[in-house]
Amino acid sequence: MKTLLAIVAAAGIVINSVQSVRAAPPVQGQPFQRPLPLRQPQRGPTTQTMSWDQWVSLFRDYLDLIDEFASVSKDQSSSGVAAVVYAEDVLKAKRPQDAIDWFNQVLPEIKDPVVQRAVRLRLAELYRTTNQPDKALEQLRVLITAPPPPPTLPSH
């Protein structure tokens, strides 16, 4: 879960940083001169020059981020949990009760038990922070008393 949160947080930072680089890579040994921005400057390095090593490191981080997103996107459960984390981030702009209402509305539609558990954990936390401990405990009870998933046969 910490990895997913780190991916989501790093995505905005790295993508914004890479998008602000609009020129070809610098020649090795010479600093990279970033052109003046066409619009508001993006978040990223604060210096106007970037060394070759910094540019390569940033580009590698961007490629690693793409690989991580591809990996998460290949797995239905991982994608669903990432969507729960992202939805919570989007809903932070609203009242906590709006987030509770949204998660309660979407919960019956969720087919994947892993994603259902992620939503129930978010609901428990939202109920706790809105001083609704009985509802938080109900979500936790559902998680605690849920039967284990059926065993899967190994694929050969």
Protein Blocks (a to p, Z undefined) as FASTA:
>chain_A
ZZmmmmmmmmmmmmmmmmmpccdcddehiacdddddfbdcdeddfbfbdcfklmmmmmmm
mmmmmmmmmmmmmpmklmmmmmmmmmmmmmmmpcfklmmmmmmmmmmmpmblklmmmmmm
mmmmmmmmnopaklmmmmmmmmmmpccdddddddZZ
